[in-house]
């Protein structure tokens, strides 16, 4: 697909991808003091959930979506009746990108180029896990899957065909919901819940 960097032979197992991402220095994020965070979940999972990149807590734990954004995601998955343990949860970018502010590591968004470079690993995971439905959380994740800039507002709430025949659904990133307040937050949580309910409905039809 457009925007995919070819890095040679594709790893044949998830364990090989896990090893390879830890050694990957194809973009500047891999040069920071961080570790790579591999996706988590059963191969053959009907649903793949894709975030942007690990945050501070994910980088420390070595697992995706364990921090505040992950907790919000868990709450909504449960409400929608989606079993996180049965899904494969991963990120479009495998390393945590940050700047130091005193002792804190502050999240920085990956560039389009960094997303497009790291896409290789996500495509490898998709080829091995073979999900029927893919849920992109936020614009970076959507770019990882589509190879182009996506608009959440315009493209959420309906399926998009991916090259392997699976279905992509796009919604907001949970960290975005956490940054909002009051009525705006309520409105976005409602839209997020509706998107997850639609995904749950598709899974019930397809699986
Ligand atoms: N945000 C993400 O996009 N992914 C994580 O794993 C955690 C926070």
Boltz pocket constraint, residues with backbone or C-beta under 6 A from the ligand:
constraints:
  - pocket:
      binder: B
      contacts: [[A, 51], [A, 52], [A, 53], [A, 54], [A, 55], [A, 58], [A, 63], [A, 64], [A, 65], [A, 66], [A, 67], [A, 69], [A, 70], [A, 90], [A, 91], [A, 137], [A, 175]]
      max_distance: 6.0
